[in-house]
Structures are given as structure tokens and as C-alpha cells.
Amino acid sequence: MNGRYWLIQGFDGMESLFELKIGAGQISDNKLRALLQALTAKISLSYEEILGAYANRGTRIANSHLDIQKDAIQPSLSCGSNPHVIASLRELNGKVVVHPVLS
């Protein structure tokens, strides 16, 4: 991996569930968001909750479990509440980088 990479981490509270890395040039912004949603669904949601996340807003079954949030303090994207998945762009030395998708 040369240059920058996305560090993708899954947490249940403060407990680390997994850590993955992917080169920044190997995934588009839209696919990164979809990946966060897929990982969140896998680690935390029931079939009914996943269905509700894709249902039309304002309907009885709709929910926001797979909405993507930008963190106001750390430049990162997150999905889910608990467990949740976080993605941050990093330099090879591990330093967090601000990316246009994060600002």
C-alpha cells in the first residue's frame, strides 16, 4: 500500500471488533459509504432492521440505522450506533488526513 489508506474499524462500545485497511485509490467515496453500511448491517442489524434502513423515509418501518455521519471532531465517517463502524483516511505513518468526503 503506497500513499494513503482508509482505516476501517468496527466497535461495540469501546471494544474493537475488527480493523481493515484499503488503499485510498482502491475504493471510491460512494463505495466506501456502501461498505460502511454493509459492515454495520453485518455486525449489528436484524433482517427487519436492514429492511427498515432501505424503506422509504416517513413510512412506519423506516429507520436510520444505516445513515452515514461525518464526525465533527475527528475527520471520519461512521455508520451505526452500537456496534458501529468508522472510516478514517490515514498517511502511511498512521496520521489522520482530512479528505474532501470528510470535510
N, C-alpha and C positions, 0 to 999 in steps of 0.2 A: 504494500500500500504506500504510494508516494503522495506527498502533499497533505491534504486534509481528509478527514473521515468523519462519518456520523457515528457517535457512540449512542447506542440504543440500550436502555436499561429498564428492566421490569422490577417493580417493588410491590410488596404487600406491607403497608405501613413503612417502617424503616428497614425491613428485611429485604435483601436483594434476592430476586428470583432468577434473573439471568442478565447477561451482558453480551451484546453483539456489536460488531464493528463492520461498517461497509464504507468503501471509498466514496468520497463525495461525488465523484464523476460516474459512479455506478448506479445511481438512483436519482430520478427526477424528484422535484418538490412534491408533485401530486402523488407519485408512488410512495414517497416517504410517509405522507399523511395516511395513505391507504394501508401501508404496512403497520403503522401505529394502531390503526383501527383493528386490523386483523389480529395482531398480537394481544391487544386488550380484550377482544372478544374471546380469544382462545383461553386466556388465563382467568377471566372473571365473569363472563356473562352466560346466562342460560339461553336456550334456543328462543324463548319468548322475549327475553331482553334484547337479543340481537334483532329479532323481527321488529320490535318496537323502535329500535335505533334507525331502521330504514323506512318506517312508516311515515306517512305524510304528517308534517307538523300540525299540531292542533287537534289531531284525532285522539280518540280515547286511549289507544295503545301506544302512542308516540312517546319516546323518551329521548334524553340527550346523552346517553351512556357512551356514545362513540364520537361525540363532538371533540374537535381538536382545539386546545387552548395554547396561546402563547404566554409564556411566563413573563411577568412584568419585571422580575428581579434578575433572574438568570436568563441569558439568551437560549431558550429551549422551547420545544413543542412538547405537549403532553396530551395523553388521552386516558380517560377513565378516572375514577376517584380512588377506590381501594379494592383490589390492586389497580395499579396504574403503570403506564409506560411513558418514558421520557426519551427524547432525542435531542442531542446537542452536537453541534459541529465543533470538531477539535483539530488542532495542529498535531503533528506527529509527537510533539513533546507533551501533549495532553491539555494544553491551554485551550480554553473555550474561545471560539471565534464567533463574531456576530455575522450572520448571513442574512441577505435580504428577506428570506422567508421568515426569519426570526425577529425582524425589526418592525 
